[in-house]
Amino acid sequence: MAKVVITGGSGLLGPWVLREFVDHGYEVVNVDTKHPAKPICRTIIADLNHLREVYGVLEGADAVVHLAAIPAAYLRPNEVTFANNVLSTYHILEAATALGIRKAVITSSESSYGIVFAVQPIAPQYVPIDEAHPQLPQDSYGLSKIVNEETAEMFHRKTGIQVVSMRLGNVIAPSMYQNFPNFVHDAKARERILWSYIDTRDAAAAYRLAVEREGLGCVALNIAADDTSMDIKSRDLMVASYPHVTDYRAPLDGYETLFSNEKAKRLLGWQPVHRWRDYVDLEKAHPSS
């Protein structure tokens, strides 16, 4: 049985990733600063900013999945967010390579493209945004994610470790679908994230596949649902919020995602299956006044 250490397993996405690996027969260890609400596997309390503790929790692992982070901009002072997210990721990859672990998955973000937390608002240069789109953050959180991706590249060049960076869209747990009727008819709602979302269950499957796939090298992948989180067609959303964007690189005839997931599908053999429309009663949704 392969052993996978998962950091940050007590957060929003973490329990779903823990369960995904447990259900597929892995020995799983959760590493966090707190225990999850419901126990899923063994949890070790550790501070990833201390390299000696990272060595301790990763010993004997076959792979590591790194979810732990300050999860958004402006939750903590900027320098704290940057230092925590960058140092913890460096420690994970430093210890993993020294211990001979050959596969790691780290958590990046759609925020790295710079639109989400921009102080000076910017528009996408084209849609759907793919992994080649420029990353232009104006905040320490988005910057930390770019640095982490570069750290992954460095360790891959140095040791050959396989590192997959997951550029997650807006993570939605099943209980959160109850909030969708409040905004699905408002084009201005969620425009900074290009109306993206990803169900925790689909995200968890992508993390598992990123561990199981061979020969990926070091790669960043967008992880998003196939549709937007809105009951407004994608082209209409773009016209309403980003009218100056004219570079459309895929047909936009319906509710297609504006955060391309094609590369993840191709490299991982992954397919998101959870759609918000399957969980929301649209008859209860109402346009914003």
N, C-alpha and C positions, 0 to 999 in steps of 0.2 A: 504494500500500500504506500503510495507516494505521500510525502508530508509537505503540506503547504502552510506557510505562516502568512497570516493576513493581518495587516496593521489597520487600526481604525474600524474594527469590526463591530464596535458598539454604537456607531453613528447612524445616520439616516439610511445610507446604502449598505453599510457593513453587514448587518444581519442577513440580508438577502444574498450577499456574496458568500458569507459563511455557510448558509443553508445550501446554496448551489453546490459547493464543493463537498460538503458532508453527504448530500444526497447522491453524489456521483462517486462515492467510495473513497474519498481522500481522508487521510489523517489531517485534521485542521487544528491550528492553534491561533487564537485571536490575541492580538497584542494591542492594548489600549491603555488609557489613563483611568478608565472606569469599566465596570462590568456591563454587559448589555442588559436590557430590561428583562429578557428571557434567555436563559442559558441555552446555547446551541452546541458549544464545544468548550474545550478548556480555554480559559482566558488568563493571560499573564499581564499584570500591571507593570508598565515600563515607560520610561521617558526616552523617546527616540533621539532627543538632543544630546544624549550621553552615549558615545560610541561603544563603550564597554557593555552597556545594557543591550545594545543592538546585536553585538556579537553573541551575547548570551541567549537571546530569544531566537536567533536564526540558526543556531547550531543544530545540525542534523536535518535541516530542511532541504527539500528537493527544489522548491520554488518559493518565491515571495511575491505577494500581492500587496502593494503599498497604497492604502486608501487614506491613512491618517494625515490630517492637515487642518489648518485654520481654513474653513471651507468657502470663504468669500472675502471680498474687499471690505474694509472699513468696520469689520467686527472687532478688530483689535488695532492698536496703533500700527501705522504702515510698516515701520521697521520691525515690529514684532512679527507681523504676518510674513514678511519677506524672510527674516532670519529663521523662523520656525520651519517654514515650508521647504526652504532650500537646504538647510542643514540636515533636517531629518531625512530627506531624500538622498543627500550625499552619503549619510551614514548607512542607510539601507543598502545602497549599491556598493559602497566600500566594503562593508562586512560581507555582503553576499559574494562578491568576487573573491575576497580573501578566503572564504570558507568553501569555495568551489561550487557554489550554487550557479546553475547554468541558465536559469530563466527567472526573469522578474517582470512584473507588470506594475507600472506606476500610474498615478492619476493626474492627468492634465485637465484642461478645461476649454470650453468654447470662449471663456473670458480672455484667453491668450490672443484672440484676434483683435481685441481692443475695443469692441463696440459696447460691451455690456456695462462697464464701469467708467466709460470715458467722461472726463470732466468737460472737455471740449468735444461735443457730440460728433461722431463720424458715422459714415454709412459704409456698408459693404462695398467692395470694389466690383464684385460680381456675385451672382447667386446661381445655383446653390453654392455656398461657401464650401470649398474642399480643403484638403490639408495643405495645398500649395498657396492658399490665400495668405497675403502678408499678415504677420502678427504685429500689431501696433498698440500695445497696451499703454495706458496712462496711469496705471495703478500698480502698487507693489504686489498685489495678488496675481494679476495676469503676468507680470514680469517674473514672478517666482516660478510660474509654470513653464515659461520659456527657458529659464535657467535650468530647471529640472530636466527638460528635454535635451538640452545641451550636455548636461551632466551624464545622462544616459548614453548619448553619443560618445562621450569621452571614454566611459567604462567599456562600451562595446568595442571601440577601437583598441583599447588597451588589453582587453582580456577575451573578447569574443562573446561575452554574455549576451543572451537574447533579452532585449528590453522593449516592451510594447508600452507606449504612452497613450493612455485613453483620454482623448479630448471630449469629455462628457458634456452633453447638453443638460438642460434643467432636469434634475432627477426627481421623479414623481413616484412615491409609494402608493399602493392601491387606495389607502384611506384618503389620499389627497384629491382624488377625483371628485369628491363631493364639492370641492371649491370651483370646479370648472364652470358651472352654469353662471357664475358671477362675472365672467369676462369673455366668453367665447365669441360674443358679437361686437367686441370693442377693439377696433384695429390698433388703437394706441396702447392697449394693454399688452405687455410682454414684448413690445417691439424691439427693445434693446437686446433680447436674446433671439431675435428673429423667430419668435413664437415657437421655439423648439421645446422638446421634452423627450425624456427617455424613461420608460417604466423600470423600476428597480429590478424586476425579474429579468427583463431583457438585458439590462446592463450586466447583471450577475452572470448570465450565460456568456456574454462577450468576454468577461474576465476569465472564465474557465477555459473557453476556447483559446484565448491568448496564451494560456499556460500549456495547453495540449498541443498546439500547432508547432511544427518544427520549421527551421530555416527562415524565420522572420527577420533575423538580424536586429536592427534597431529601427523602429518605425513608430510614427504617430498616427492614430486613427480617430476619426470622428465617430462618436457613438450617439446616435439619435434615432428616434422613431421615424417611420416612413412618411408620416404626415405632420402637419403643424398641430398646435394645440388649440386652433381656432375653428369656428364654423363660418369662416370667410375664406374665399378662395385665395390661394397664395399670391397670384398676380395682383389681385385687388388689395391685399395687404401691402405689397411692395409699392403700389401706386399711392396708397394712402400715407405711408410713412417714409418711404424712400423714393420719391418720384424721379429723382435725378439719376437713379441707377438704371441703366439700359442694357447692361451686359448680362443677358440671361443665357446660361450655358446648359440648360435642360428645358424641355417643354414644361410650362406651368399652366396646365389646363384645369387642375382641380386643387386639392389640398396638400400638394406635395411638400415634403420637407425642404427648407431653405438652408439646411445644414447637412451637406451631402454625407451619406453613410455608405456609399458604394465601395470604397476601398476596404472598409471593415468587412463588408459582406464577401468581397472577393478573397481577401487574405485569410479570414477566419472561418469562412463557411458559415457565417452568422446571419440570422434573419430575425429582426424584431417581430414579435407576434401580438403584443399587447397594444391595442389602440384605445384611446380615451373614449371614442364613440361607443365602444362595447360596454362601457361602465357608467355612462352619463345619460340621464333622461333629458334629451334635448327639449322636450316639451316644458321642462321646468326652467330652461335657460331663457333669459330675457335680455334684450338690448339694453345697454347702459343709457341712462337718461342724461 
